[in-house]
Amino acid sequence: MKSLFTISMTNRSLPSRGTHAVHKVLGLVVAALGLCRTARAQIDITSYSGVGNAPPVWVALSGFTGEAAQVLKFDLYVQGFGFTNTDNAQYLLSGSSNGNLEGRVTDRFSKNALVAKGYSGASLRRQAHAFVDDFVTALNRKPIGRTKIAFKAKAGRNSEIYVADFDGHSGSAVTSDGTLVFAPCWIPGRFALVYGSYKLGNPGIFSQDLSSGSRKTVAYYGGSSISPAVSPDGRKLVLVLSKDGWTDLYVADVNGNGLKRLTKSPEDESSPCWSPNGEWICYATKIKERRVLCKIPAGGGTPQRIATVGVRSPTEPDWSPDGKWIAFTAQMADFQICVVPAAGGDATILVPGEDPCWSPNSRTLIFNRRSGGHLSLLDVPTKQVKDVSRVSSGINSQPSWAR
């Protein structure tokens, strides 16, 4: 998706930070500990070997104030960073935020400057997002600070689709249907959504260009037309229809043409999602009266079960963009956000909540916390959680992250 704003960036010669004196008696010990911290931080950034139990990567902030400091702390926290003083941090983030933002990132151990830039041409909030994006990009991670989310906001009996920055700010309504809407999903490569609405009576699927506001009906067959999900290349759509009697999976072109049935089962299939290579569709169904996850070739074929060992009643799957993980909701005594290797295996329970969706970095999830009607962001390796700003007084749910 194209950026909605422009940020000008220039390399600046920002003041370098002085090195800290090390007490002579403890010099060798501290140096050794520093090497351990460096190795551990690098492993934490690139690996999920400690899902839900990994320590944060420690950073120190200095010179930033007000809104810029708040944005930096939020963006870093939901991507697995923690905050400490300069003597214990791996990365030192320094700069100023008086007017425009200037920022510098230095690796305290190698002394390398990872970022040294000034930002202008956008709000201070978006400049701060851009600074964090440049930092995580320097660590070979995908940035998320300038991405968008879509979600359902419910007030009373009705709901509308909203779009906002990933942290919930700058939210605006996409629909004004005055009825129930549901399940927004981004169309990759376009500033556009598909979603469900009861606008025509029964639930139907619509697509909408967010720049022009133009909306088209994609699927409306009577009965239920629900759970739309667009393929990673933006060309295909999987959805759940009841037009032939049972509630089954169908695939079609993204405009609704070329409809093809994938499943034919008395069980209710739900919540389909695509593998990042577009070859598989994962969904929730039942086998012998028990809720399970399965996958089926996108072109049709035999479904295969995906084991989620250790949890019951998995539903609402979402496949990570790197192809390694499937996040889902486990409906047990409470609703829990879980992850499992994409091939199946032991599932890890992370936090209470439902309806998880991966960010482009395959590390941060957005989900519905349920209590209070908030959407929240979760860093999977560390379990660090922050609520996003709510755009209305109603319940915010069913998030979709543009990627």
Residue pairs with C-beta under 8 A, 6 or more apart in sequence:
1 148
1 186
1 188
1 189
1 190
1 191
1 402
2 191
3 146
4 191
5 121
5 122
5 126
6 121
6 122
7 119
7 120
7 121
7 122
7 126
7 127
7 130
8 119
8 120
8 121
9 117
9 118
9 119
9 130
9 134
10 117
10 118
11 116
11 117
12 102
12 116
12 117
12 118
13 116
14 94
14 95
14 102
14 103
14 104
14 116
16 106
16 113
17 86
17 92
17 94
17 106
19 111
20 86
20 87
22 30
22 31
23 30
34 108
34 109
35 109
37 58
37 90
37 109
38 90
38 107
38 109
38 110
40 55
41 57
41 58
41 90
43 49
44 50
44 54
44 55
44 56
44 57
44 80
44 381
45 57
45 80
45 139
45 140
45 141
46 140
48 324
48 325
48 380
48 381
50 381
51 339
51 348
51 350
51 380
51 381
52 348
52 349
52 350
52 380
52 381
52 382
52 383
53 381
53 383
54 80
54 381
54 382
55 82
55 382
56 80
56 81
56 82
56 382
56 384
57 80
57 81
57 82
57 90
57 91
58 81
58 82
58 83
58 84
58 88
58 89
58 90
58 91
59 76
59 81
59 82
59 83
59 84
59 89
59 90
59 91
59 92
59 93
60 83
60 84
60 85
60 86
60 88
60 89
60 91
60 92
60 93
61 69
61 72
61 73
61 83
61 93
61 94
62 86
62 92
62 93
62 94
63 94
63 95
63 96
63 97
64 72
64 93
64 95
64 96
64 97
64 101
64 103
64 128
65 97
65 98
66 97
67 97
67 124
67 125
67 128
68 97
68 101
68 124
68 125
68 127
68 128
69 97
71 125
71 128
71 129
71 132
71 167
72 93
72 128
72 131
72 132
73 83
74 167
74 386
75 128
75 129
75 132
75 144
75 145
75 167
76 83
76 132
77 83
77 379
77 384
77 386
78 364
78 377
78 378
78 379
78 384
78 386
79 132
79 136
79 141
79 144
79 361
79 363
79 364
79 379
80 363
80 379
80 381
80 382
80 384
82 382
82 384
86 92
86 108
89 108
90 107
90 108
90 109
91 105
91 106
91 107
91 108
91 114
91 135
92 105
92 106
92 108
93 103
93 104
93 105
93 135
94 103
94 104
94 106
95 101
95 102
95 103
95 104
95 131
96 102
97 124
97 127
97 128
100 118
100 119
100 120
100 124
100 127
101 118
101 119
101 124
101 127
101 128
101 131
102 117
102 118
102 119
103 115
103 116
103 117
103 118
103 119
103 131
103 134
104 113
104 115
104 116
105 113
105 114
105 115
105 116
105 134
105 135
105 138
106 112
106 113
106 114
107 114
114 135
114 138
114 139
115 131
115 134
115 135
115 138
117 131
117 134
119 127
119 130
119 131
120 127
122 130
125 169
126 146
128 145
129 145
129 146
129 165
130 145
130 146
132 143
132 145
133 143
133 144
133 145
133 146
134 143
136 142
136 143
136 144
136 361
137 143
141 361
141 363
142 321
142 360
142 361
142 362
143 360
143 361
144 166
144 359
144 360
144 361
144 364
145 166
146 165
147 165
147 166
147 359
147 360
147 401
147 402
147 403
148 163
148 164
148 165
148 166
148 186
148 401
148 402
149 163
149 164
149 165
149 166
149 168
149 366
149 375
149 388
149 399
149 400
149 401
149 402
150 161
150 162
150 163
150 174
150 184
150 185
150 186
150 193
150 195
150 399
150 400
150 402
151 161
151 162
151 164
151 184
151 375
151 396
151 397
151 398
151 399
151 400
152 159
152 160
152 161
152 162
152 181
152 182
152 183
152 184
152 396
152 397
152 398
153 159
153 160
153 161
153 162
153 173
153 391
153 392
153 394
153 395
153 396
154 373
154 394
154 395
154 396
154 397
155 392
155 393
155 394
156 394
157 180
158 177
158 178
158 179
158 180
159 180
159 181
159 182
159 394
160 173
160 174
160 175
160 176
160 177
160 181
161 173
161 174
161 175
161 181
161 184
161 193
161 195
162 171
162 172
162 173
162 174
162 391
162 392
162 396
163 171
163 172
163 174
163 193
163 210
164 170
164 171
164 172
164 388
164 389
164 391
165 171
166 359
166 366
166 377
166 388
166 401
167 377
167 388
167 389
168 375
168 388
168 389
168 390
168 391
169 389
171 389
171 391
172 391
174 184
174 193
174 195
174 208
174 210
175 181
175 195
175 197
175 208
177 197
177 198
177 199
179 197
179 198
179 199
180 197
180 198
180 203
181 195
181 196
181 197
181 198
181 199
182 195
182 196
182 197
182 203
182 226
182 398
183 195
183 196
183 226
183 227
183 228
183 398
184 193
184 194
184 195
184 398
184 400
185 193
185 194
185 195
185 228
185 229
185 230
185 400
186 192
186 193
186 230
186 400
186 401
186 402
186 403
187 193
187 194
187 207
187 230
187 234
187 254
188 230
188 231
188 232
188 233
188 234
188 403
189 233
189 234
190 209
190 234
191 209
191 210
191 211
192 207
192 208
192 209
192 210
193 207
193 208
193 210
193 400
194 205
194 206
194 207
194 208
194 218
194 228
194 230
194 237
194 254
195 205
195 206
195 208
195 228
196 203
196 204
196 205
196 206
196 225
196 226
196 227
196 228
197 203
197 204
197 206
198 204
199 206
200 217
200 220
202 220
202 222
202 223
202 224
202 225
203 224
203 225
203 226
204 217
204 218
204 219
204 220
204 225
205 217
205 218
205 219
205 220
205 225
205 226
205 228
205 237
205 239
205 256
206 215
206 216
206 217
206 218
207 215
207 216
207 218
207 254
207 255
208 214
208 215
208 216
209 215
216 255
217 256
218 228
218 237
218 252
218 254
218 255
218 256
219 225
219 228
219 239
219 241
219 252
219 256
219 259
221 241
221 243
222 243
223 241
223 242
223 243
224 240
224 241
224 242
224 247
225 239
225 240
225 241
225 243
226 239
226 240
226 241
227 238
227 239
227 240
227 270
227 271
227 272
228 237
228 238
228 239
229 237
229 238
229 239
229 272
229 273
229 274
229 281
230 236
230 237
230 254
230 274
231 237
231 238
231 254
231 274
231 278
231 298
232 274
232 276
232 277
232 278
233 278
234 254
235 253
235 254
236 251
236 252
236 253
236 254
236 278
236 298
237 251
237 252
237 253
237 254
237 256
238 249
238 250
238 251
238 262
238 272
238 274
238 281
238 298
239 249
239 250
239 251
239 252
239 272
240 247
240 248
240 249
240 250
240 269
240 270
240 272
241 247
241 248
241 250
242 248
244 261
246 264
246 265
246 266
247 268
247 269
247 270
248 261
248 262
248 263
248 264
248 265
248 269
249 261
249 262
249 263
249 269
249 272
249 281
249 283
249 296
250 259
250 260
250 261
250 262
251 259
251 260
251 262
251 281
251 298
252 258
252 259
252 260
260 300
262 281
262 296
262 300
263 269
263 285
263 296
263 303
265 285
267 285
267 286
267 287
268 285
268 286
269 283
269 284
269 285
270 283
270 284
270 285
270 315
271 283
271 284
271 315
271 316
271 317
272 281
272 282
272 283
273 281
273 282
273 283
273 317
273 318
273 319
274 280
274 281
274 282
274 298
274 319
275 281
275 282
275 295
275 319
275 323
275 342
276 319
276 320
276 321
276 322
276 323
277 323
278 298
279 297
279 298
280 295
280 296
280 297
280 298
281 295
281 296
281 297
281 298
282 293
282 294
282 295
282 306
282 317
282 319
282 326
283 293
283 294
283 295
283 296
283 317
284 291
284 292
284 293
284 294
284 314
284 315
284 316
284 317
284 328
285 291
285 292
285 293
285 294
285 303
286 292
287 294
287 305
290 312
290 313
291 312
291 313
291 314
291 315
291 331
292 305
292 306
292 308
292 314
293 305
293 306
293 308
293 314
293 315
293 317
293 326
293 328
293 344
294 303
294 304
294 305
294 306
295 303
295 304
295 306
296 302
296 303
296 304
305 344
306 326
306 340
306 342
306 343
306 344
307 340
307 344
307 345
308 314
308 328
308 330
308 338
308 340
308 344
308 347
309 340
309 344
309 345
309 346
309 347
310 346
310 347
310 349
311 330
311 332
311 336
311 338
311 347
311 349
312 330
312 331
312 332
313 330
313 331
313 332
314 328
314 329
314 330
314 331
314 338
314 347
315 328
315 329
315 330
315 331
316 328
316 329
316 354
316 355
316 356
317 326
317 327
317 328
318 326
318 327
318 328
318 356
318 357
318 358
319 325
319 326
319 342
319 358
320 326
320 327
320 342
320 358
320 362
321 358
321 360
321 361
321 362
321 403
322 362
323 342
324 341
324 342
324 362
325 339
325 340
325 341
325 342
325 358
325 362
325 380
326 339
326 340
326 341
326 342
327 337
327 338
327 339
327 356
327 357
327 358
327 365
327 380
328 337
328 338
328 339
328 340
328 356
329 335
329 336
329 337
329 338
329 353
329 354
329 355
329 356
330 336
330 338
330 347
330 349
334 352
335 352
335 353
335 354
335 370
336 349
336 350
336 351
336 352
336 353
337 349
337 350
337 351
337 352
337 353
337 354
337 356
337 365
337 367
337 378
338 347
338 348
338 349
338 350
339 347
339 348
339 350
339 380
340 346
340 347
340 348
350 365
350 378
350 380
350 383
351 367
351 378
351 383
351 385
352 369
352 370
352 371
353 367
353 368
353 369
353 370
353 376
353 378
354 367
354 368
354 370
355 367
355 368
355 397
355 398
355 399
356 365
356 366
356 367
356 378
357 365
357 366
357 367
357 399
357 400
357 401
358 364
358 365
358 401
358 403
359 365
359 366
359 401
359 403
360 401
360 403
363 379
363 380
363 381
364 377
364 378
364 379
364 380
365 377
365 378
365 380
366 375
366 376
366 377
366 378
366 388
366 399
366 401
367 375
367 376
367 378
367 399
368 374
368 375
368 376
368 396
368 397
368 398
368 399
369 375
369 376
369 387
373 390
373 394
373 395
373 396
373 397
374 387
374 388
374 390
374 396
375 387
375 388
375 390
375 396
375 397
375 399
376 385
376 386
376 387
376 388
377 385
377 386
377 387
377 388
378 384
378 385
379 385
390 396
